[in-house]
Amino acid sequence: MPIELKMPALSPTMEEGTLAKWLVKVGDEIRSGDIMAEIETDKATMEFEAVDEGTLAAIMVDEGSENVSVGTVIAMLAEDGEDIGDVSAPSGESAPAPSEPPGEGPAATPTARKLAEAEGIDLASLEGTGPNGKITKGDVEAAMSDSGGSSAAPSAAPAPTPAPAGSASGDRIVASPLAKRIAEQQGIDLAQVSGSGPNGRIVKADVEGYKPTPAASAAAAVPASTPAPAPSMAVEDGGAPFEEVKLNNVRKVIARRLTEAKQQIPHIYLTVDVRLDPLLKLRQELNASLEADGVKLSVNDLIIKALARALQREPQCNVSFQGDVMHQYSRQDISVAVAAPSGLITPVIRDAGRKGLAEISTEMKELAGKARDGKLQPHEYQGGTASLSNLGMFGTKQFDAVINPPQGMILAVGAGEQRPYVVDGALQVATVMSATGSFDHRAIDGVDGAKLLDQFRSLIENPMGLVV
């Protein structure tokens, strides 16, 4: 019996994802643990790992398809002894829509159905190029690009040599999302590429195999004295020119969650100034002793530890508001904000209050690297009982961070800078850092937040408490 492979929920907030890349093809033998695809979630690009075994009989969702709902069947596996040609579409995929007479509805992928419905295209008028004649997203896009609007099947006469895609339908170039992405990265003009897909659609293989003709190369060689044309920019009435940038899944989730946080969470902000000189001196001494082990502590590593120890001392701030109850955590799991190419993500240092500084440093470097490469696994960024955001390396003096729900607080730290500071009753010049705590006032009173910041300051200014 065929096995349905469905779009997984790779994070707690994931409702849909982008099938970025297929790493297997129809006919491949699949074993449990094989990596079959890369899926862009609302957090990062994740690998889709097979849990079943068999032969890949059909790919139901095209590479590059966006907004694929969790639970959508994306591929079919044939079990041992089963002919992949006999594998039909999953239940509900090949069945006709309620408005179609039984037995007459065309088989199509979910992405193709959604696109056809949005564009007002009759699926019954299309001929599918997918497995068992299934209509794919590419077939619908090809019909959209047909200048005459006809999507009838081609005649049996030999097909003419394909012309470059740009001449097939006026100015519109028909290409898969992945082909467009590769062409943009490699600086290839898609108008010069011949498409081998349905109705001349350009696919990945066409771009990868493209070799410019001498004429195309000559046309591309613009004299140095000729200025390159400026990119096409839209202009709003009375406004400045702009270029529309599509939001990725991570940015969409950031926008939604932080909007909800500011609308629903009553924030209270408390700021303290902290003298860093004792911490910087201790860091220098510790790094000298750890040099042989290849460990180099950052100021941020010590701040993570200080926040965790402060939460140990003031556990009433290590909480989250849950409606009629609060959750008070016995472990300090610190989410640390990291800027990744796709957007902000917060890998978690688990049980930071009990870990040594060298362990925190090593773990933080590994997680930050994964975050920037988009390779974090769900267990590495889910959860967390409090957050830390550090913009000091960019010279930011002080800022108010937005709470990351359902957590109850986030600490924002700025740059250490030379300022006048009273030390032992005397005015001196010291290295001072401003730290601002954002607290969920439903769960944390101002006095409790103030106590937490006082403990944090004490640990930074008397840092031996971080190593004992």
N, C-alpha and C positions, 0 to 999 in steps of 0.2 A: 504494500500500500504506500503511495507517495507520501513524503514528509514535507509539511509546509514550514518554511523558514520565515519568521515574521520580524518586522522592525522592532528591536528591543528597546526598552526604556533604560538607557544607560546612565541616567541621573534622576534624582527624585523629582526634579522640576521638568523633565523632558516630556513634551507632548508630541513633538514631531522633530524630524531631523533631515539632514541632507545626505543622500547616498553618494559620498564624494568619489569613491573609486571601487570598482570590482577587481579583486586580485585573483579570481578564478574565472573559468569560462565553461560553457555548456559542454558536458562530456567528461569533465575532470572528476577523478575519484576523490571524494572528500572523507577525511578521517576526523574523529573527534579531536579538537584542539587546533585544527587547521585555521589559519587566518583567512577569511573569505572576502572581507571588504573593509573599507575605511568609512566610518560614519561620523559626520560632523554633528555634534550634539549642541545643547545650549551651554556647554562648558568647554569642550575641547574636541579635537578629532580623535575618535576612539577606534580600536580595531574590533571587528565583529568576528568572534570566534565560534567555530562549529561545535555543537554538542552532540550532533547526530552523525551517522555515517551513511554513505551511499554514493551515487553518481549524480552530479549536478545536471538535472534534466531541463530546467527552464529558469531564466532570469526574468522576473515579473516587473521589476522596477529598474529603469535605465540608470546607468552611471550619470551622475550630475543632477539627478532629480532632487528637487527641493520640496520642503513642506510635506514629507512623507510621514503620515500619522503612525504613532506607536501602535503595533498590532497588525499593520498592513503586511500581507504576504509579499515578500520581496524575491523569493526564489523557491524552487521545488527540487527535492531530492528523490531520486528513484532508489528503492532498496535493492539489495543483492538479488540478482535474477530477474529484475524488472526492466523491461525495455523502456529507455527514456522517451522513445517515440510514442509510447502508450500513455505517458503521464499527461493528464489533462489539467486545466486550470483549477485552482483551489475552489472549494465550494463558495458560491456567491460571486466569483470573478467571471466565470463563463456563463453564468445564468443570466437571462435577459432581465433588463430593468422592468419594474412593474408596468410601465407604460408600453412595453413592447410585447407583441404576441408571443406565447411560449414557443421556444425552439427557433425563433428568428433573430434573437438579440446577438450582436457580434461579440466575440471574445476580445477583451481589451484589458490592458494593465490599468490599475487604479489611477496612475498619473495621466495616462492617455484619456481616460473617461473624464477626469476633472478638467483637463485642458480643453477637450472637445466641447464640454458643456459650457465652459467660460467663453469660448469663441463661437458658439452656435453652430458647430460642425456636426453633421449627421454621421455617426460611426458606421452606419449601414452602408454608406457610400464609399467607405475606405476599404482597401485591401491590406491586410496585415502582413508584415514581414517578420514577425516574431515567431517563436516556437508554435507549431500547429496552427499557423495563420493568425496568431494573436496580434491585435493592433497595439503598437507601442507609441510612446510619446513622439518618437521620431516620425512615425507615419502621420500623426496629427499635425506636427510642425511642417511637414512637407506639404500637406494639403493647404495649410495656412499660407504658405509661400507661393503656391501655384497662382500665377497672375490671372488665369482664366477661371479659377475657382473649381476646376474639375479635379476630382480625385479618383477618377475611374482607373481601372487596372490597365496597364500598358498593353499594347497589342503584341502579338507574337512575333512581329517583325524585329530583325536585329536592332539593338539599341545603338544609336549613334555614339561616337566618341564623346565622353562627357566634356562639356565646356566648363570654364571656371565658374564657380558658384555665383559670382557677382553678375554674370550675364544671363543667368537662368531666370531671374525674376526681377529685372530692373535693378534698383539700388540695394535691395535687401539681400543679404548673404545668409544662407541657411546653413547653420552649423550647430553641432552639439555643444552644450555648455563647456564640456571638458576640452573640446577642440578649440573653442574660442580662448579658453584660459591658456592653453599651451601656446597658441599663436601669439597671444599678447606677450607672454613671457619671452618668446624667442624672436619677437619682432617680425613675424611673418604676416604679409598682407593676404588675408583670406580671399580677396578678390582674384588672386593669382593661383589659388589652389583648386584642383578639380575634385569634386565630391564623389565618393563611391557608395554613399548611402542611398536610401529611398529618395527618388526624384532629385538626385544630385546633391543630397545633404552631405556636408563635410563632417567626417568623423575623426576620431583621434588618430587612426592609422594614416589618414590622408595628410594630416599636418606633420606627423613624425616622419613620413616618407617624402615630404615635399622637397624638391630641389629646384631652385630658381633657374629659369631659362636665361640665356644671355640677354635677351631683350628686357626681361624683368630686372636683371641685375643692373643693366645700364640705366633703366628708369629710376632705380633706387639710388643710383650714385648722383646725388644732388651736388652741384658745385658749392664749394665752401662759401662763396660770396653770396649765394642765394639763401636767405633766411628760411628756416623751417616754418611751415605753416603752424599757427597756434591751434591748440586743440579746440574742438567745437564746444562752446559754452552756452548754456541757456541764460537768458536775462529776464528777470522779473520786471514788471512795470515799475519804473522809478527806483529799481534796486540795482545792486552790483551783479556782475556776471557770476555764475556758480556752476559747479559740476555736481550732478546727483551721484551720491555714493550709497550703494546698497548696504543695508545693515546685515551683518552676519548673525548667526544664531546667538552667539555669546553676547553681542551688543544688544540684541533685542531683549534678552533676559535681564541684563543689567538695567536697561531702561525701565522694564516693567517692575522689577523687584525694588529698585531704589525709589521709584515713584510711589509704590505702595508703602515703603518704609517711611517716607516723609509725610505721607498723607495719614497713616494709621498709627504711627508711633510718636507719642509726645516726647521729643528729645529735650534733655537738659544738658547744658555744656558747662564744664568746670575746667579751669586751666591753672597749672602750676609751673613755676620756673624751677629748673633743676640744675645744680652745678655738676658738670661732667668731669672735672679734672681728676678726682679720685678714681673714677671708673676708667678713664683713659690711661692712667698710670698703671692700674691693675691689669688692664688689657695688654699693655706693653710687656709687663712681666710674665703674664701667662703665655703670650705668644712666643717669648724667648724660650720658655720651658717646654713648649709643645712643638717647637720647630723640628725636632728630630722625628716626630710622629707625622709630620706633614699637615698639621692642623694650624689654621690661622683664623683666630676669632675676629669677627666683625663687631662693631658697636651694636649693630642690630641684634646679633646673637645674645649679647648681654641684656639688651632691653627686653627681648622675648622672655628670658629667664626672670628678669625683675618683675614683669607683669604677672607671670605665673606665680611667683612667690608672694606678690602682693595679694593675689586672689586667694592663695592659701590662708593668708592672715585675715582677709576680709571676705569670707565665703558668701556673705549676703549679696555680693556683687557678681558672683559666678552663677547667674540664674538666667532663666528665660520665662517670659510671660506667656501663659498658655490658657487664656480665657479665665475660667473660674479657679484655676490652680497655677502655681509656679513650679518650675523644675529647678531645684538647687543641685548643682553638680558637685561631686566629690573629687573630680579630676579636672585639671586645668589643660584643656585642649585649645591651643592658641592658633587661630586662623591668621595667616600672615599675608597681607596684600602684595601681590606680584603683578607687575605690568607685563602682559604677554601680547604678541602681535594681534591676536583676535580680541583682546580686551582684558579687563581686570579679572584675576582669579585668585582664590585664597587657599593655597595648600595648608594643611593642618599639621602642627607639631603636637602629637599626642602626649599627654601626661608630662607636659613641659616642666611642671613643678618638681618632678622627681628625677628628671634627666640632668646629666652633667653638661657643662658648657661645650665640651668637645663633641659630645653626641648631638647636641642641638645644632652646632655649627655644621657638622658633616651632613646631617639630615636636611637642614635648610638649603644647603648648596645643591643637593641632589634634587629636592622637590622644586626649587626655583628653576633649575635647568629643564626639568620635565615640563614645567608650566610654560616656559618660553617656547619649547618645541611642540606644545600641544599634545603631550604624551602622558599627562596625569591620568591615573586610574581613579574611578569613583571613590574608592575608600581613602584616597589621598587628599581629596578636597571636600568631601561631605562631612557634615558635623561641625565640631568646633563649639566651644562654650563662650569664647570672647575673641575679639579681633584686634590686630595691631596694624596700623598703616603708618609708614615712615617715608616722608618726603624730604627729610633733611639733606639727603645727598644732592638735591636739586636747589638747595639754598632757600627753601621755603621756611619762613620763620615760625609761622603758626597757622593752623587750619582746623576747621570743624568737620569731622568725618561723619558720614551717614551710617547708622547702625545696620548691620547685616542680619536681617531677621532669620530665625527666631531668637538670635542672641540678644542679650540685654545690654551690652556695652561694646564700645570700640575705643581704643586709645590712638590718638593721632599725635605723632611726634615730629618736631621741626628740626632745623639745623642747629648744631652747636656753634655758638659764635661768642666772640670776646665782648663782655659787657661788664659794667660796674656791678659789684655784688658784695654784700656784707658777709665776711667770714670771721667768726670769733669776735664779733663786735667791731671789726675794722673794715673800712671800705677798700676793696681790692678789685683788680681786673681778673675775671674768671671766665672760663668757658661755660656758657649757660645755654640750656635747651628748654624750650617751651613744650609742654605736653598737655594736650586737651582730651579729656574724657567725654564721650557722648554716651548718655545713659538713658535707658527706657524708663521714664518716670512712673510708668504703671507698676514696675517691679522694683525699682531702685530709688530710694529717697536721696535727696541732695546731700544729706549729712553722711550717708553711707558711701556715696560717690566720693565725697571729700576725704573720707577716711582711707579709701583705696588709693587715691592719688597721694596722700601723705605717706602711706607705706611705700608706694612706688618711689617717691622722692628720697625717702630714707635709705632704700636699698641701693639707689644709684649713687648717693652721696657717701654711703658707707658700704661699699660693694663686697666686703668680705662675706656678707650674708648670702651672696650668690654662689659661693664656692664651698660653703660648709653645710 
